[in-house]
Amino acid sequence: MSVVEEREDFDRLGAEVFVPQGFSGTMPNGDVIEPGATFDSIRSFYHDDPDWPQVQAYIDGTGPAPTFEIHRFWAQADIAMAYADYSQLFGETPAPPAG
């Protein structure tokens, strides 16, 4: 189960992450962790995602807020509870929707 969400919070990708002075390290993908690093700079693999251009366009102010189909726990829990109620009322749970 998933829900479609419009996300307007991608400006956080450029936010600096806390790295203590004097610390440096490397992410598993090779990105360097050091003071001044941003959320995006230590997750360069995001740029390989096929949906990255719409995120970049939004960050650059040249595109609308990206919309993604996201699998969320609460959406899955909502449908599970609905199926449980349906089962209590009618004795049989319907087949989940395709997709």
C-alpha positions, 0 to 999 in steps of 0.5 A: 500500500502506498500514498501519493505525497507532494513534498515541499521539504527538499530545501533541507537537502542543502542544510548543513549536518552537525559534524564535530570540529576535528572529525572527518570520515567517509560514507560507505559510498565514498562521500567525505564527512567533515565539518561543513558537510550537507545532507546532500553532499554525503548522499551523492547517490541521490543524484543517480535516482531517475526522479532526481531531475524533478527534485533538482528543478524544485530546489532550483526554483524552476519546477513544481514540488515533486510528487512521489508514491511513497510506502508509509507505515500509516497507510499500510496500517490504515488498510490493514485495520479497514480489512480487519473491520470488513472481516468482522462485519462481512466475514471475508476480507476483499482482495487488495487492490492491484498495484 
